[in-house]
Amino acid sequence: DLTIFLDIDVETALSRLAGRGHADRIESDGDGFMGRVAEGYRELAGRHPERVVTVSAGRLVEEVAKDVRERVGTRVRAIRGL
């Protein structure tokens, strides 16, 4: 019913992943695969804004988490008619 797209530029995402240690096969591809996936989600979000919520993920984790909680809460209240 709801897709949360955590939108982050590929360079920032790769930098964060590098800080975690080892990269898996997909992460090792650099911006190729990840960039294509992100573009696909941006396209879906544009076509289905009622279903796909875009959250800017290039911020502090706490800010992103708060935004996600608020967006999900808004959707749940709407479904329940509150």
Steps between C-alpha positions, in 0.01 A plus 500: 500500500791735564856510374752721676774604258806618692644732239873560532763586244714205405826659613369556854355150512830346390690710752274377780534141385879531491491599865339166585790290381467255214276554197285231347482425128237765426668766711832425331347593164527864603240739369391285204241270650411723794450799270268302272296375796468851642385636165243222477358589841495871414301415189256285699460775760414746225244266346347382829530777761203358689691176562870593498617748761842652442709584805826686462757268659812715469437644847577376850355157571282638780347758265429238235345263755276779635386587148421134424301462823301814421425391143393152606288645783328735258420210268370279781276779631366558148420132456324488835311819421648695787 
